[in-house]
């Protein structure tokens, strides 16, 4: 986890500049986020792996009470500077700094791609702990790179900064099984290709599951 945090600390400012307004060109993603807010009801929503806080801000704009959480203190600092009116905290997906059943729902957008399988299981169990019974979790991840073969892509340099990151391309069936093992009931699945000129050339999947 330390190398993930250090890597995102290094690129936090550039990351915000590059993707801070990405949702403007992603109507499908905006629709899915709207569904998450509706399904979470009046409960607060956790944006886990929030990065510079742009999705957190969008959720708040939809009327959600939301808190953004990221492993990277640098990302949290950028998010707070961009939206000082919203709540952000540093935290680990595998050890969330919240009590039991405090959230109506949770979003985990492209955060599990850096985790080993065992860590993913712990993260999904933590999600189950902090979300109320019946509440939704929305998990998005990359399933394959159109130009890079293999299940893992390693980056040692990103936007001119030294990093040490593994990007994993994940099997939706495997992630669904891991969620189920942690007590999540499958609800919906959306697969899509990248938006040309706007996103990295990867295929993506979003899973929605409900807490038992």
N, C-alpha and C positions, 0 to 999 in steps of 0.2 A: 504494500500500500504506500510506503514511503516514496518509492520511485514514481508511482503514479502521481502523487501529490506534488512532488518536486517538478515533474514534467509540466503539469498544468499550471503550477505557479509561474514557470518560465514563460509560458505563452499566453497568460491570462489577458493581458491588454490587447495583444494582436487578435486573439480569438474573438474578443468582444467586437473589435472593429470589423472583422471579417464576417461574422455570422449574427451580429446583434440585431439585425433587422430581417433575418431569413424568413420568418413566418409570413412576411408580407407577400411572398411569392409561393406560399404553400397552402392553398385552400383546403386540400384534403387533411393535412395535419391540423389546421385550425378547426375543422369540423370534428375530428376525433377528440381534440381537447375540449370542445364544447360538450361532447357526449360524456366525457369523463366528469366534468363539473356537474352536469345534470344527474348523473348516476350517483355522485357523492352526496347529493342532497344538501342539507344545511351544515354538514360536517366540514371541518377544515381539510384542505388538500395539501399533501406534502409533495414538493417537486424535488426529487432525490437525484443528485448529480446535476444540479441546476446550472452549473457553469456561470456565465456572466449575468444570469437572471432574466434573460429576455422572455423565456417561456413562463417563468414565474409571474412576470408582469402581465403577460397575455392572460393567464388564468385569473389574475386579480381583476383584469379588465372585463372578464366574463362574469364577475360577481363573486368569485370564490374567495373565501378566507384562506390564504395560502402562505406557506413558509417554504423557502428555498434552502436546500442543504447541499453542500459540496465538500468533497474530501480535501480540495485545494483551498488553503487559506487565501491564496492570491486571487482565486476566482471569487471567493466570498467578498473580498475587499472591493473588487471591481463591481460586483453586483450591488453592493451597498452604496457605492459612489454613484452608480447609474440610477438606482431607485432607492433613495434613502427612506422613502415612505413605507417600504415593504420589509418583511422580516426575513433575514438570512442567517444561517448558522453553519459552522464547520462541523462535519460529521462523517462517519464511516458507514457505508451501507450495511456492513456486517455487525455494527454496534451502534445503532441509532440512539441519539440522545433524547429519547422521548419515552413517556410512559405507555402502558398497554392501552390499546383500543382508543387512541386519542384522535385519529384521523378518520374522516368519512371516505377518503380514497387517496391514492398515491399514483404519481407518475415517475417512471424510471426510463428516461429517454437516452438511449445509447450509452448508459453508464456500465452495464454488465459486460460490455465487450472487452474490458480490460481484466476481468476476473477469471481465475481458475475455476474449474467445475465445483470443487469443494467450497470455495468462497461464494459462488453463486447460490448454492444450497443454503448457506448461512444467511445470505442477504434475503432470500425469499422467505426464510423463516422469520427474520426480523420484520419484514413487511407484514407478514401474517400477525405478528405480535402487536404492531402499532396501528393497524387498520381495524375498524369496527367490523363485527360480523355482517356479512352481506355487502360490504363496501368493495369498490372496484380497485384493481391495480392495472395500470397500462404500462406495458414494457415494450420498448422499441429497440431494435438492434439491427446490425448489418448481417446479411446472409451470404454475401459473396461479392468479390471485387471483379469488375468487368475487365480489368487489365492486369491484375496481380493474381497468379494462381496460388492455390493452397489455402489452408484454414487460418493461417496467422500471418499478419504483416507487421514487421518490426520497424519502428522509426527511431533513429538516433539523432535526427535533426528535423526540426519543424519550424518553418517560417524564420530560419536563421538562428534558432535557439537550440541548444543541446537538450535532448530529451532521451528517455529510455522507456518506450511504450510498446506494448504488444496490442495490436488491434485484432480481435478474434472475429471470424465470420462463423455465425452460429446456425445450427439446425433448428428450425421452429419446432419440430416434433420433440427434440431433446429438451428445449427450454420449456415447452408445455408440460412434459413429464416431470421436470424438476419443480415447476410451480405446483403441479398436482401433489407431488410428494411432500410439499411444504403446507398443504392444506388449501390450495387455491383451485376453484372449479373453473374449467375453461368456459369462456363465454363468446368470444369473437376473435377473428384473425383477419388482418389486412396485409396483403403482400403488395409491394409496389417496386417499380424501377426508379432510378434516379431522375431528377428533373434536369435536363440538359442545361449546362451553363450556370446552374445554381448550386448543385450539390456535387460531392465527391462521387465518382462513378461506381457506386455500390448498389446492389439490390437490398431492400429493407423489408422488415416484418414488424408489425405491431400486434401484440397479443393483449387482449383484455380478459382478466379472470376475476372471479368474485370470491371474497373470503368466506370460507365455511364457518 
